Amino acid sequence: MKKVTYKFLFLIGILSVVSSCQDEFLDTFPTTQVATNDVLLSTQNAIAALNGIHRNLYNQSGTGQGQAGEGSNNMFRDLVGEDIIYPLANGSTGYADVMRWQAHRNVENGTLAYMYRFYYRLISNANVLINGIDNVPGPEADKKMIKGQALAYRGFCHFQLVQLWGERFDATKPNTQLGVPLMLENTLEGQPRATVDAVYAQVNKDIDEAITLLAGYTRAGSAAKSNINVNVAQGFKARIALAQQRWADAATAAIAARTGFALMSNAQYTAGFNDINNPEWIWGNRQISDHNTFFWSYFAYMSANFNSTVIRTQPRAINATLWNTISDTDIRKKVFDRTGSNVPIPPGGARVPFQNMKFLAASSSLSTGDVPLMRSGEMLLIEAEAKAHAGDAVGARQALFTLMRNRDPQYVLSTNSGQALLEEIWRHRRIELWGEGFRFTDLKRLNQPLNRTGISNQLLVMVAITNVPAGDKQWQWLFHQDELNTNPAIVQNPL
């Protein structure tokens, strides 16, 4: 039985592969085994399907280790930046090709294929609910909640895709450059790339509708923050507006997103970034305790303490130049160790300068942990940056002060303005969001170059590439060969 390569563009999580023998293999929603035809029989089944989408955010979503949903994608987006360091020449080189700007520019690369597939799979599953839930028997409140979350997922995923595969959005000109295919229906026909303008228009439409539908919805249960509520949808809106240079919208949405989510205490900041009950987390992946993630999870690659080959032989470190800018009274300095001597390493693990201990797995033998996907600290930084761009230096300084006085009791209200204020905000954004997936897209949206020169704990043999000019073609990810083979409508990015 010869299996036919499937089109990435119709990666319906519930019908993923058709063989030449016409056998259908059902990729059922993982927590409940709800089959395709059953999803839209009731709102209860649709909720079970929605829970499957939530779980796919942290489940092993690809064929290789380290391909564990959005947490892993966050790691990949940060590895392409300059702030995660592989410090040992003789250590594990897993995903060094990402760091070297090889993975996203190689049409045969598995990580490239995985990330593209991951987001379109979520879009496909969301489309089943978006396009069918209105006619499903059940309470109207449930249908609004289901459709609102599904729309938020579709908008979020298209946004993640267009940031990588499209050229950056530039508010000073028409954005007619090619983005990514827009998938609003599940079809077997490969779709052409929509313009960046068209993708952002649909993303904003989906998110705005999600905000309307989710108004009044209250999350409940131990995995409540795995669900998308109106705060999360507003957080998406803030991120999207920031990427589009819509400063007033970004600031307003960021304030709305963080409403009700207090900043964490200093003790919570050093507790391992692994607990969704942290008051600052707006959205995250709740790791079910009996669903072990073994060696493929985010924490198997980014924690300080899990006993994987990666962590033992190539512990993650922070860019020393960035670490040196952190005040000694800033709690964020304490989640990295200057000598490595205080890091809770796994048995036989290496100690290195500037070693990460921001992220901690459940134990050296258990790689589980909740993954942060949106925090109120990020929203304060969005508010500060947006207001600074808009010329509201007073408002920008106050938003930054609100965050920084929590992290550093000695921080005083900034007196910076203009470019100096933006530089201060961007520096704190790099420190605050280290390992959480924003560095590559921040550089790209700001049209800034990659600059890895002068980093004392960096090994050139590991990074291979130290400088990429702003606007270079390498900022666009390539479409994988499988997509080119199965979708004649696709146009490749410049090689």
RADAJO-V75867 format. One record per helix or strand of 3 or more residues. SS is the DSSP state (~ for helix, > for strand). FROM is the first residue (numbers start at 1). TO is the last residue. Records with the same first field share a line. If there is no record, write none. Layout:
# RADAJO-V75867
SS=FROM-TO + FROM-TO
This chain:
# RADAJO-V75867
~=8-10 + 36-41 + 43-56 + 69-79 + 96-99 + 103-105 + 110-135 + 140-165 + 196-214 + 224-226 + 230-243 + 247-258 + 266-269 + 299-302 + 309-313 + 320-323 + 331-335 + 376-389 + 393-407 + 418-432 + 439-445 + 460-463 + 473-475 + 481-486
>=17-19 + 84-86 + 281-285 + 316-318 + 371-375
